[in-house]
Amino acid sequence: MAIPPTRTGTRRQRLHVLARAIAAIIGGYVVTALAVACLARLLPMRPAEASIAATLASFAIYAGIIVAIFWAKSMLRVGMGLGSALLLLGAALYLSILTGGRL
C-alpha cells in the first residue's frame, strides 16, 4: 500500500511542476524565437521561403524543448540547457547579423 503524500510534499511537488512549466513556457519561447531567427537567416532559400520554413519548424522545436524540460532530471539541468541554448543561438544570430547575413 502506498504512503499518502504529506501536505508539504504535495506543495513542494506542485511548486516543482510550476517552475518547470514557467521554464517551458518562457524559456522555450525565447529559445524557439532565437532558433527561428537563426534558421530564417541561414537557410539557403529565398528570404520569404526561409521565413516560412523556419516558422513551420518552430512548432517542432518548441514541442521538443517542452518535452526536454519535463524530461530533465533536475532544474539545474533545465537551467543549464536553456542557458547554453540561449548563448549559442544568440551568438550565432549576432554573428550572422554582423557578417551581413540575409534578411
C-alpha positions in Angstrom: 0.0 0.0 0.0 1.4 3.4 -1.0 2.1 6.0 1.6 -0.1 9.1 1.2 1.9 12.3 0.5 2.2 14.9 3.2 0.9 18.4 2.8 4.4 19.8 2.4 5.4 17.1 -0.1 2.4 17.9 -2.2 3.1 21.6 -2.1 6.7 21.1 -3.0 5.8 18.8 -5.9 3.3 21.4 -7.2 5.9 24.2 -7.0 8.4 22.0 -8.8 5.9 21.4 -11.7 5.1 25.1 -11.7 8.8 26.0 -12.0 9.2 23.6 -14.9 6.0 24.9 -16.6 7.3 28.5 -16.3 10.7 27.4 -17.7 9.0 25.6 -20.5 6.7 28.4 -21.5 9.0 31.4 -21.2 12.4 29.8 -21.8 11.1 27.6 -24.5 9.6 30.6 -26.3 12.8 32.6 -26.2 15.0 29.7 -27.4 12.5 28.9 -30.1 12.4 32.5 -31.2 16.2 32.6 -31.5 16.3 29.3 -33.3 13.7 30.5 -35.8 15.6 33.8 -36.4 18.8 31.8 -37.0 17.1 29.4 -39.3 15.5 32.2 -41.3 18.8 33.9 -41.8 20.8 30.7 -42.6 18.6 28.6 -44.8 19.7 28.6 -48.4 16.4 29.7 -49.9 14.7 32.9 -50.9 14.1 35.1 -47.8 10.3 34.6 -47.8 10.6 30.8 -48.2 13.2 30.7 -45.5 11.0 32.6 -43.1 8.0 30.3 -43.7 10.2 27.2 -43.4 11.7 28.4 -40.1 8.3 29.3 -38.8 6.9 25.9 -39.6 9.9 24.3 -37.9 9.2 26.4 -34.8 6.3 24.2 -33.8 8.5 21.1 -33.6 11.3 23.0 -31.9 9.0 24.4 -29.2 7.4 21.0 -28.6 10.9 19.3 -28.3 12.1 21.9 -25.8 9.0 21.4 -23.7 9.4 17.7 -23.7 13.1 18.1 -22.8 12.4 20.4 -19.9 9.9 18.0 -18.3 12.2 15.0 -19.1 15.3 16.5 -17.4 16.2 15.0 -14.0 16.7 18.3 -12.2 16.0 22.0 -12.6 19.8 22.6 -12.7 20.0 20.7 -15.9 17.0 22.6 -17.3 18.7 25.9 -16.4 22.0 24.8 -17.9 20.3 23.6 -21.1 18.3 26.7 -21.6 21.2 29.0 -20.8 23.6 27.2 -23.1 21.0 27.2 -25.9 20.4 30.9 -25.4 24.1 31.7 -25.5 24.8 29.6 -28.6 21.8 30.7 -30.6 22.2 34.3 -29.5 25.9 34.3 -30.6 25.0 32.6 -33.9 22.4 35.2 -34.6 24.7 38.1 -33.6 27.5 36.8 -35.8 25.0 36.3 -38.7 23.9 40.0 -38.3 27.5 41.2 -38.1 28.7 39.3 -41.2 25.8 40.7 -43.2 23.6 37.6 -43.4 20.4 37.6 -45.2 17.2 39.5 -44.2 
